[in-house]
Amino acid sequence: MNIWVIMGTRPEAIKMAPVVQALQDVSDEVQVKVCLTAQHRELLDQVIRSFHLPVEYDLNIMTPGQTLVEITSRVLERLSKLFSENKPDAILVHGDTTTTLSAGLAGYYQQIPIGHVEAGLRTYDKYHPFPEEMNRRLVDAMSDFLYAPTEQAKKNLLSENIEEHKIVVTGNTGIDALLYIAQKPYTFENSLLEALGKDRRLIVLTAHRRESFGKPMDEIFHAVSDLIDKNDDIEILFPVHPNPNVTASVKQYLQGKERVHLVSPMEYVPFVHILKKCYLILTDSGGIQEEAPSLGKPVLVLRDVTERPEAVQAGTALLVGPHYERILDTAQKLLDDKEMYQNMANKINPYGDGKSGKRIAEHLLKTLSR
């Protein structure tokens, strides 16, 4: 049985690694082929190394300043050719990236069964997140096996008239990856990273969303700058995404700021261990909203809407948007109010138990063997 796993970005690789490993373990009859589009080259390669993933094909499509149209067309054209020549028994795609949409289309055009890992997440606002919301909806409509991480995600799919027999609630594979890495002993090679959080409370910041470029991102970084000024006992670590739209705002508000540590995008393993020792997380990332509750870390989500409402409903995350006053006020409350902080930190993670990859592999093998 020949199953291809397609990935193009770092989050996809992190969340698909447990699925690849589970497919390798579930049966000697399964041949797993990892195909990279390299929509994000450097960030993706870090994860491939960390999880020792067996890469069979690398399309290496990334070019500076690439547009969504260019990514979509290059991936679609090159994958269509590979699928036509090799005809996999099934392909697996993940989440909501442009790679996922293009790979799903290529599989659909070749009439290859498609499994969508992390199906069913919705904001029902087609421009937030952009283009991820529509990518995910379109791939769900094309898929044969929909691996929903939560019951809410399953409800979303059922409300769109997707047949229930196609949907399997698995938990989130990102939790599998997180627990696998977090339980391993780790020592930071970098002295700055090793020292962080020892003398001051550490806040981890990530921000890269396309819909936040411009004024919203300025408001995020302005709030962070003022938060540092108001609190001598905190420091901030910000792995800066290389997109010029991010770095322009960083230069205006955070560059050279005392106790703000701007670093290059971090490899997944050290980043997990940074999250383990931080106090609070400010992020527009989807994956971190899922990971942080397993580590007992409150999250302020720098977006107005989230396709992961379970974290907000469970009380592990708060939506503050890319809004100066809400970010500053809510972060300050969490720094000052220990009871509020503990209420968020002690909630149960709604996203899974670390066995999602195994559920997906077993279901896919059983279904394809019929």
Phi, psi and omega in degrees: 000127188249107183244128179257137176246119186256133178211149183226342183232167180300312180301322177299315182296318179300314187278342177268342180305314178297329179289316177301313181296320180292321177296323178294328184273335192286329181195143176290346182276353181265124174255117183258127177240121178269127178241121178263136167267338183058042172305321169241110190287295189295316182295326179291316184300327179302317184287321178304318179291316184297323184256003178053049183282140184276093183278123179262320182228142177225107183284335174050053187277346191298134172225153180300136176067025184296144179264165177299321179297317181294316179299311183302311185291321180294314180295314181301314183294314185286321178291323179302319179295315180296316180297320180297322182282331189246335178046073175300157174287332176196155171239149175243131176235167185229132162069236198218021183277170176293326172302316181297314178299313184293320179294321177298316177299315180298319178293318179298316180297330179266003180058042176262133178304137183244129171253127182250108178278132184073047179278156168091358178287139185213144162250339186061026169235108192292347178254004179219108357280150181248129003265013191298322183301312181286326175306312185292317181297317182294319180292321176302319181294333182269346193277153178263330179232120184246109184265093183276133182285336184219166176296325178298318178298321177297317179300320179300316181293317179297324180293341178262016175066028171277132186299136186297329183292345178275347190256133175230125175276119189243345197084175184259127182294339176299330178289323175305310183296316182300310183295324178299317182280319187294331183281349181276139176299146182210139173235129181288132175284330181275125184294327177297310181298323179296323185278340184301139176084358182275321182254341180223161175287131184263129173249129176261130180242132168226139180204123182204000189297138181301321183287352179264355181303141178093226186301316179302318180291324175301318180295320178301308186287330174297316179296318180296319179300316180288329177297318176299317181296328184275345188226108181287344187261016177238157170220156186236133172251125181231101171288110190276122176295140186287354181301131181302331178293333176278311185296330179296317179289324178300315181299323183288322190247331191239339184294130180081002182285133180296136179070013170251115184258107179267120182232164175292160176310132187271151172293155189299316185297307177297329180294320176301318182285336170292316178300324180300326185255004179279168181262323188206151181234132171246121188206152166251009180284143175284315184299321182293328175301328180277323187283319189304319180300328178293338180258001179073034183246122175297148182233131168258119185268120187275046181217156180278332179226155177222141175277006178239066185290343183301323181293320178293316180295325180283344179090011179270346182222152176233135175277119177243349179069179176271055188239123187310304187293319182293321178297309184296313183294315184289319177298319180296320178299318180292330176285328185266327189256100183295324181293316177299318180298312183295326178299322178283320186290334186263007179287160179273138179292123181276003192258356175149174186243007179089011182239020186293318181302319180296319179298318181295312182299315182293319179295315183296315180297315181297318183290316182288339182278351183291000000 
